[in-house]
Amino acid sequence: MRHSLKSRLSSTILIIVLLTVAIISFLANFLINQQFTNYLSKQQELKTQIITSSISQQYSAFTDQWNLDYVHAIGMFSLYEGYIIKVYDKQGAILWDAQAHDMNLCNQIMDEISDRMRIQYPQLNGDFTSVSYALEQSSQEIGSVSISYFGPFFLNENEFQFLRSLNIIIVSVGLLSLLVSLFVGHMLAKRISQPILKTIELTKQIAGGKYEVRLEEKSDTTELQLLISSINHLAESLETLEKLRKQLTEDVAHELRTPITILQSYLEAMTEGIWDASEERLRSCYDEVVRIGTLVGDLESLAKLEQDNLKLDKQRMDLRAVIEQVVSTFAAESMNKKLSISVEGSPIEVLADHSRMKQVVVNLLSNAIKYSGEGCSITFRLFNHKDGAGFLINDNGIGIPKEELPYIFERFYRADKSRNRMTGGTGIGLTIVKSIVQAHGGRVTVDSEQGKGSTFTVYLPKE
């Protein structure tokens, strides 16, 4: 049986609060009772000392007489507090006896205390005990007193009322905490589950093809905010991929439409006798066929590179030597545009596929030449770190608009929206570069400013 996140959070918080309140209540009640009983035992001992001292003060050494009225008053006051006393003079004769004075009252008080304590503290197994104390005055023994009380301790009615009130307060606090926890748990669960429910609804819309939707919900919970940001990023990525997919279809159609249209018109005119099959016209047809073949070849190369089982023939190679070899092959083209191409840095040995890395350098240099004007300079700079090595290629050509940078490695994506077939290429070159570098476990990045040029950086692991 499945339960909603809201109900699970509410029930979990409720159980935790219940256990916490129960544990706190038990510990509070136990500790308070323990401390209170210790306090009562000490108070009982102190009370007997006060009674003994008070009775001692009722003897006059000058007259050798006792003030029996005050002894009676002390005895009755003690009786009502649960202490039954007998006072003896120094000869052992009884001066005052609570039980002899009022046996019925003594029995009634003893029964009330015994019943109350046995009900409230059945585990105590207490009973009335008698303890004798010497009565002294000026370090002279003047008599003794026998005090009977319920031991090891007992509570009077006011003290029981205090404990009952304390327990009621603890229970009330527990119930109030429970109600507050229910409310807080419900609000917290609602606050947590609401953005999750909205996220679920958003993912359903994304699954239905509505990639433009975004979750505007904000949360002060780090994990929920990360979830919201991730979903929005997913929607944005899918929207971008959908646009690129449509762009890919348009680009492929455009790349194929122009040469096919030219071939169709040329061949139709020649077969109908409108044009003669001259060498120049056949050469034009051949160039268009080559252009189509180049596009298909690029697509095939990209498909092979992006396969999970792409096999690389890695071997130790000098990265600088590969760059210099590629630069030499572009000597004529760079000379025609009066470009200056230089290679800086010491030779660096890396473990890589020679032909693949050569293709990376060719594609990057070809792009740099295409988008650099006459008299511009192109610089290769090699670098070597502890765990990796690589190179960067910098040009001061037309540059790439900032908004285009995240997409330049996508298939058929070209920052040149004019689609100039003579200079624009197929738009697959940088995609191939990225695939090869990633297959080697490396990465390629770009930094560019429109009108100032671009810098592509290729980083490769040494092993």
N, C-alpha and C positions, 0 to 999 in steps of 0.2 A: 504494500500500500504506500503510495507516494504522498508526501506532505509538502506544502508550500514552504519556501524559505521563511516567509513571515511567521507562519505557525511554528516552525522549528525554532526560530530565534526566540519567539515569545515563550514557548514551553521551556527552552533551555535556560533562559534568564530566570523564569519562574522557579524552576527546580533549584538553580544555584542560590537564589535568594532564600527559598524555603530552607535549604540545608544550612545556609549561613545564619539565618535567623534562629533556627533550631539549635545550632551549635552554640551561638552566642547566648541564647536564652538559657540553655542548660549550664554552660560554664558560668554565666553571671549568677544564676540561681545557686549553683553549687558553691561558688567562691563567696558569694554574699552570705549564704547560710553558714559556711565554715568560719568566716571572719566574725559573723554575728554571734555564733555560739562561743567562739573564743572570747569575744568581748563580754558575753553574759557570764562566763565562768569567772573572768577577772572581776566583773562587777559584783558577782555573788560573794567572792572572797573579800572584796572591799566592803561590801555591805555588812558582813559579819564583823569586820574590824570596827566599823562605825558603831554597830550595836554594842559591841563590847566596850568601846571607849565611852559611849554615851552613858551606859549603865555605871561604869567605874566612877564617872563624875558625880553620881548621885550619893556617894558616900562621903561623910564628913569625919575626918580623922580627929577633929577636936572634940566632937560629941560622941564619936563612935556610933553614929546613927545613919540610917539610910533614908533618903527622901522617897518613900514608897509611892507617893502620888505620881512623881515623875517616872519612877520605874514602871508603874502601871501604864502610864501614857506611852512610854517607849515600847513596852510589850504589846500593847494593842495596835500601835502603828506598825510594828514589825509583823504582827499577825495578819493584818490586812495586806501586807506585801508578800505573805507566804512564809514567814519565818516564825516558828513556834518556839518560844524561849522559856527556860526555867532559870531563875536566879537564886544562887545559894550564897549565904554569908560565909565567913572564914571558918566557922564551926561546922559548915555543911548543912545547916538548917535552910529550908526553902523560904525565900523571901517573897517570891512571886512566881506563879505557875499559870501559864496561859490555859492549859487543859483543865486545871482545877477551877480557873476563873470562868471559862465558858467552853465546856467540852463540845457542845453541839456546833458552835461556831468553828472551833478548831477542826472537827471532823468534816464539816461542810467545805472549808477552805482546802483541806488536804484532798478531799474527793474531787473537787473542781480542778485542782492543779494536776492531780494524777490522771484524770480522764482527758484533760486537754493535752497533756504531754504524750499520752499513749496514742491519741488519735493523730496528732501532728507528727510525732517522732516515734513510730512503733518500733523502729530498730534500736532505739536508745536503751530499752530495758532498764529505765531508771526507777528509783523508789526513794521514799523519805528516809533520810539518815540523820543521825544526831551526832554533833561534834561539840566537845566541851572546850571552853576557853577560860584561861585564868583571868580574874579581874585584879588589876594592879593599880596602885596609886603611890607615887613617889618610890617606885621599885619595891613596894611592899604589897604582898598578896592580901587582898581584902575579901576575896570570895571567888566564885566561878559562875559561869553561865553555860547552859546547855542549849544549843540552837539546833532545831530540827528543820530541814528543808529538803526539797526534792532535788536529788543529785543524779548526774553530775552538774546539771543546770536545769533551770526552768524559766518559762516566760510567763509574764502576767498578761492580762487581757490587752493592755495598751501595746505591748510588744508584739503580740500576735496580730493585732490590728495593723501595726506598722508593716509586718511581713506580708500580710494579705494585700495591703495597698501596694507594696513594692512588686509583688507578683502580678497584680492587676496591671500595673504600669508596664512591666516587662512584656506581658501578653499584648497589651494595647499597642506598644511600640512595634512588636512583631507583626501584628495585624496591619498596622499603618504602613510598615515597611513593605508588607506583602502587596497592599493595594497600590502603593507608589511604584513598586517594582513592576506590577502588571501594567500600569499606565506607561511607565518609562520604557518597558520592554516592548509594548505595542507600538509606541511612537518610534523607538529605535529601529524595530523590525520594519516598520513602514518606511522610515527614512532610508534604510539600506536596500530594501527590496524594490522601492519605486524606481530608482535609476536602472536596476537590473531588469525589471519588467519592461521599461522603456527600451533598454538595449536589446532585449529579446524581440520586441516588436520591430525595432529598427533592422535587426538581422533578417527578419522575415521579409521585410520590404527589399532589403539588399538582395536576398535570395530570389526575389521576384523580378529583379532587374532594375530596381529603382536605385541606381548608384549615386544619385545626386543628393539623397537624404543625408542629414547630419543630426547627431544628438546634441542638443544645446544644453542638456542637463549639466549642472555643476555640482561637485561633491567635495566636501572637506576631508573625506576619507581617501587616503593615498591610493589604496588598491582599486577603489571604485573609479576614481578619476583616471587611473591608468587604463582601466577597462574601457571607460568612455572614450578616452583618447585613442586607444587601440582600434576600437570599432570605427571611429571616425576616420582614422588613418586607413583602415581596411576599405571603407567605402570610397575614400578618395583614391586609393590605389586601383580599386576595381573600375572606378569611373575613368581614371587615366588609361587603364588597359583597354577599356571598351572604346575610348576615343582612338587609341593607337591601333586597335583592331580595325576600326572603320577606316582610319587613315591608311593602314596597311593595304586594305582592299583597294582604296582609291589610288594609292601610289603604284601598286602592282598593275592595276588596270591602266594607269597613265603611262607607266614605263613600257608596257606592252602595246598599248594602243597606237602610239606614235610610229614606232618602226613597222608595225603590221600594216598600218594605214598607208605608209610610204611604199612598202613592198606591194601591197594590193594595187595601189594606183599605178605604180611603175609597170608591174607585170601585166595588169589589165590593158594599159596603153600599148605595151609592146605586143601582146598577143592579138590585139585587134588591129594592129598595123598602124596605129596612130604615131607611135615612136619606133624608131629603129633601135635594135638591141645593140647600142653602142657600148664601147668599153667603159666609158664614163658612167653610163646608167647602170650597167651591170656592177660596176664598182660600188655605186651607191646602194644597190640592193644587197651586195655582199656586206657592206659596212653595217647595214641595219640587221642582217642576220647575225653578224658578230656581236652586235649590241644585245640582241635577244639572248644569244648564247652566253654572253658575259653575265647577264642578269640571272639566268638559270644556274650558271656555274656558281655564282655568289650564294644563291639560295641553297644549293647542294652543299657547299662548303660550310655554311652556317648550320645546316641541319646536322652534318657530321660532327661539327665542333660542340654542339649543344647536347649530343647524346651522352647519357651517363657513362657509357662504356668507352668514351673517347680514349684512345691509346696514344700515349706520347712516347716518342723515342728519345728519352732524356740522355744526355751525355754532357761531359764537361766541355764548356765552350767559352770563348772570350767574347763578352758582350760588346766591347768596343770594336773588335774586328768585324762583327756582324753589322754594326751601324755604319762603319766606314765602307763596307762592301755595298750596302744599299745606297749610301750617298753617292758612290761612284756611278751607279747605274742611272741616277737621276741627274748626272752632270750636264747632259745636253739640254734637258728641260729647264734646269735652273739657270743655265747660261742664256737661254732664250729670254727669260724673264729678268735677267740680270740680278739674280738672287745670290746672297752670300750664305753658304752653309758651312758651319764649323762644328767640330766635335771636341769637347773638353773633358778632361778626366783621364785617370790612368786606366790601363786594361783591368778588367774585372772578370773573374772566372765564376760562372754560375752553372748549376745543373738544370738544363732545359733542352727542349726539342729545337734543334737548330733551324729547321725549315719553318716551324711555327713562329718562332721568335723573329725570323726574318720577315715573315708576313706581317707581324705586328709593326715592325719598323717601317716597312713599305707603306702600309695603310696610313700610319701617322704622318710620315713624310709627304706622302701624296696629298693628303688633306692640307698640310701646311703650305705646300707649293700652290695648290689650287686657290687658296683663300688669302694668299699674300700678293701684294701688288709689286710692280717692278721696283727694283732697288731695295727691297726689304731683306731682312736677315733672318736666318733660321739657325738656332743653336741647340745642339745635343749636349747635355751635361750629365756625366755619369756620377753616381754616388755609391758609397760602400758603407754599410753599417755592420754591427756585430752579428745580427741574425738574418740580414738580407741585403740585397743590392738592387740596383735598377738604374733608370735614366729618366730624364725629363727632356722634352722637346719644346722649345719656346720659339714663337714667331711674333712679329709685330704687324700682323695682317689685320683683317677686318674685324676679328673677334667674334664672340657669340653673345647675343643678348642674355641678360641674367635669367629671365624667365624661361629660356630655352635649355639652360644647362642641365636640369634634371632628366631631360628626355633625349639627349643627343646620342646615347648608346642604344636607343630602341631601334628596332628594325625599320628601315625606310624613313626614319625621322631625319629631316634636314632643316637646319635653321634658315637655309636659303629657300624661302617660300616661293620664289619665282620659278623653281624647278628647271633651271637652265640645264638642259641635257648635255651641253658641251662642257660645263664645269661642275655640275652638281653631283655626278656619279649616281649610284643606285641607292645610296643611303644605308648600305649594309656594312661598310668598311669598319666603322667604329664598333658596331655590334660584334663583328668578328674579332676585333682587338680585345674587347672585354671578355669574350668567351675563351679565347686562348690564354689570356693572363690568368683568369679564374681557374682554368684547368690546371695551371701550374701552381695553384695555391696562392697566387698573388692578387694584386688589385691595381686598378687604373683609376686615376682621378683627373679632373680638369679644373683649371682656374682661368677665367677669361673675363675680359672687359671689352665691350663693344667699341670698336675704333682703335683699340690699343694692342690687340693681339691675344693669343691664347697660349697656355702652358699645359701640356699633358704629362702626367707623371706615372711611370710604370714601376711598381715595386714587386720584386720577386724574392722568394725565400732562397737561401743558399743551398739548402738540401731538399 
